[in-house]
Amino acid sequence: MSIAKYLTILGVCTGLCWIAWVFVLILLNPATSGWIAFLAFYASLGLALIGTFSILGFVFRGLVLKKDEIANRGVNIASRQSIIFTLLVLVSLALQSQRYLTWWNLLIIVIFASFIELFFVSYKKFNK
């Protein structure tokens, strides 16, 4: 599959996830729907953010950082980083919804996400 086709499919799926998220915001009431509304909210937002951050990361990496990098490698890196960043956002939102998010909690979450990314970078470097 070519990179253009992959990005097109990812863009369409990401758009559908954003539309689903808007429908969840408009149609579901968390007071009456219970945990289903929260699951639908976080799932649709998570998938939409993963797609958005993946596309933006790939475009940024291709335009600004490394033009000679292999495209498949850029997609892998952008996807991994988008998943990590999306988890950071979703955990922060979940903590904020329970009023547990403080600056030092956020700092711990960011440090943990940084260690995960450093693990993947160092693991790849030592296992070539």
N, C-alpha and C positions, 0 to 999 in steps of 0.2 A: 504494500500500500504506500502510495506516495505521501509526502509530508503535507502537500496541499489538500489532498483528499482527507487525511487524518484531521487536519485543523478545521476543515469544513464540517465534518461529522461532529467533532468535538464542539464546535461553535453552535451548531444546531441543537445538540443535546444540552449544552449549557443554557441556551436560550429557553428551551423547554423547562429546564429546572428552575430558572428565574420566574417563568410564568407560573409554575406549580407553587413556588414560594409565595407569590403574590396572591394566588387563590387560597392558600392556607391562611395568609394574613386576613383576607377578606371574609372567607366563609366559615372558618373554625373559631369557635369561642373556647378558650382554654378552661373557663369556669365550668362549662357544661360538657365538653368533650373529654376532659380528663387527660390521661397520659397519651392518648392517641394524637391529640393536637400538638403536644410538645414533641412527640416523636416525628410527626409529619413536618413540623417547623424546622427542627434541627437537621433532619435528613435532607429535606429539599434545599435548605440553606447550605448545608455542607457540600452537597453535590454541585450546586451552583458555584460556590466559592472555589472548589477544586478545579472545575472547568475554567473559570475566569482566571484564576491565578496561574493555571497551567498555560493558557494561551498567552497571557501577558508575560509570563516568565520566558516562554520560548521566543516571543517576538523581541523582548528586551535583550535576551542572550544573543539572538541572531543579529540584531541591528547595532547594538552598542558594544557588547563584550567581545565575543570571538566569532569573527566571520568565517574563519577557516575550520571551525569545529564541525565534526560530522553531525548531520541533522538528527539522526536517531539518538545519538548521545545527548544532544540538547533537549530532545523531547523527554528522555528518561530523567535527566536532572531537573527539568522544569516540573515534571509530574511529581517527583519525590518532594521537592521543595514546596509545591503547592499543597500537598497532603499535610506536610508538617505545619505549614502556616495556617491552613484551615483548621487543623486540630487545635492550634494555639487560639484561634479566634473563637471556636466553638466552646472550648473549655472556659475561656474568659467570659463568654456570654452566659454559660451555665452557672458559673460562680457568681456573676453579677445578678442573675435572676434570683439567687438565694441570698443576696447581699453579703457574700463572702469575699468578693474581689477587693483586694487592697493593693497598694503599690508593691509591697514586698511579695505578695502572692503572684502578681504579674511578673515580677523580676525572676522568681523561681521558675515559673512556666517558661519564660523566654530563655533562661539558662538551660533548662532541660531540653527545649527544642533545639538550642544551639549544640548541645552535646550529641543529640541524635544525628544532626547533620554532620558534625565532625566525625562521628563514628562511621557514617557511610563514606565520607571522603577518605578517611584514613584506611578503612577496610579495603576500598577499591585500590588505593595506592599500594598497599602491601600485598595484595593478592593478584597481581598482574601476571 
